[in-house]
Amino acid sequence: MTPKVVLIGPMGAGKTTVAGLLADAWGVPSRDTDADIEASEGREVSEIFVDSGEAHFRALEAAAVADALATHDGVLSLGGGAVLDPATRELLAGHTVVFLRVGLSDAVKRVGLGVGRPLLLGNVRSRIKALLDERTPVYEAAATLVVDTDDRTPDEVAAHIVEALR
């Protein structure tokens, strides 16, 4: 069992939304590893960060991704930082991985004030820029397909992915 496609990218790229649209288009289930973590922990990602620390969250995330890659055959959406883990990147090799690329201004608009996004505490725009600068090369290296999301609706992004993977 292997996911039909794995979506990666930063917060604000639209991974969860596009995953749902792709799942509907293909008639398969959609799964989000952040939602898996929240369900198993009984608390939101932001609470896990604050109460238990980022290292604890990243360990939970690596386990959730490994489980989902082994057991899910639909569309899988990963949390924005999941690909930072080298073991996760190794597990992604051989999968169809789509990087939803988003520019700084679109990411800032979509994320808003970062409420519930623990990595954005402080100056939201500068934090998003730093995260994009740091992570974009990692996303690109892990991806088999890169799709720009700026100035596109989630429906347009999903349609592009369906066509590209046809």
Buried (B, 14 or more C-beta within 10 A) or exposed (E): EBBBBBBBBBBBBBBBBBBBBBBEBBEBBBBBBBBBBBEEBEBBBBBBBBEBEBEEBBEBBBBBBBBBBEEBEBBBBBBBBBBBBEEBBEBBEEBBBBBBBBBBEBBBEBBEEBEEBBBBEEEBBEBBBEBBEEBBEBBEEBBBBBBBBEEBEBEBBBBBBBEEBE
